[in-house]
Amino acid sequence: MARKHIVIVGTNFGGYTAALELKELVGDNHDITVIANTHKFLFFPSLIWYPFGLRDEKDITFDVRHQYSKHSIKFIEDEVDLFDPPNNGVITRHNGIVSYDYLIIATGPKVDYDYIPGLREHSYSIVGLNPAQRTREAWQRFLADPGPVVIASAQGAACFGAAYEFLFNVRYQLAKNSLDKTCSLTYSTAEPFLAHFGINGFGNAQQMCEWFFKHYHIQAHLNASIKEVRADGVELENGEFLPSKFTMIMPRFLGIDAVRNTPQLANDKGFIVTDKGYRHHIFPNIFAAGVAVHIAPPGETPVPCGVPKTGYPTEQMAKTAVKNIIADIKGLPQVEQAFEDINAYCIMDTGNMGMMIVGDHMVSPREHEYIIPGPEAHWAKIAFEKYFLFSRKHGKV
């Protein structure tokens, strides 16, 4: 069997999982290289706590280089400027062209802060460590000079779960600081109903969210499209204006520039079209996992909603892609696991409470779907964070 070189671009949920899974399956028979613009794994789910000083960088990151070295995986810390699929090459900024026999693209997204006027200048974000740090600084300024708060999932956004978690954590922090009676809290969302999540809802999550909003006096604006973000609030396309002293908005994602700028690699938004085994629809030796993959919404909505692909679904896509590379090398049948058939596992935190969400499919119809609310969900999320980071830091996937 000829020796193959498998290149992975990205080193978070998708890339790190793919690299270690591949090494476990191929041993020393093939070569693995990971290319990423950082050597740090970031546990994105914990960024909901970062702005409130409940986590620091050291708590939610670890250096991937130790495990890569331990497993004889080559690691290149560099920017990818372009891909060259016809010639099986990855064009890096400082290390030239890296050739491959198989390629897995697990880069995550480019966050689009420029498609809504004022979004970059007048709102805050938790998509990444640097944006979360900026949000932390803004929260401290808000506590010194409080007022109305707006949390939003803008048109085209996909990370609705993180938006809800941040919203409910803001509610909890307002109460802790005795501001819940004086500072209004508003949620603006592209979703057609609460807890739509970009997947047409889940179990009785809509009813639970509606109760929560009513109980804590959170105002909801559904089917909302943002026209402009200003220093003093958010203007919606329907003419409504939501005053705000602190505005956090989940924006839409795009594919990274290197993917979008490579002909035939992605669609017009920069997401990679694959089959159910996460193989590229044109280039058969290219696979993709996570946010980089194009997943069509399960249904039309009045305002565009993206589909959440982070965390567990990303890891499952990466593992399926790995299985299919191994199958291709060995001449075995391909494995399929459509996105909608991936199990739904999520723990949503609300400050001191939460919801554990378990289902047998990401998208309905589901045979089994359970939501378990209560304080145990909050502690379960903390426990999972510790377990996940410990296990991944020590090379267990």
HUZI-V742702 format. One record per helix or strand of 3 or more residues. SS is the DSSP state (H for helix, E for strand). FROM is the first residue (numbers start at 0). TO is the last residue. Records with the same first field share a line. If there is no record, write none. Layout:
# HUZI-V742702
SS: FROM-TO  FROM-TO
This chain:
# HUZI-V742702
E: 4-8  30-35  39-41  60-62  73-76  79-83  88-91  96-98  101-104  148-152  184-188  217-220  225-229  232-235  240-242  245-249  251-253  285-287  343-348  353-358  368-372
H: 12-25  43-49  56-59  64-69  84-86  118-121  128-143  159-175  204-214  256-259  289-291  311-329  338-340  374-392
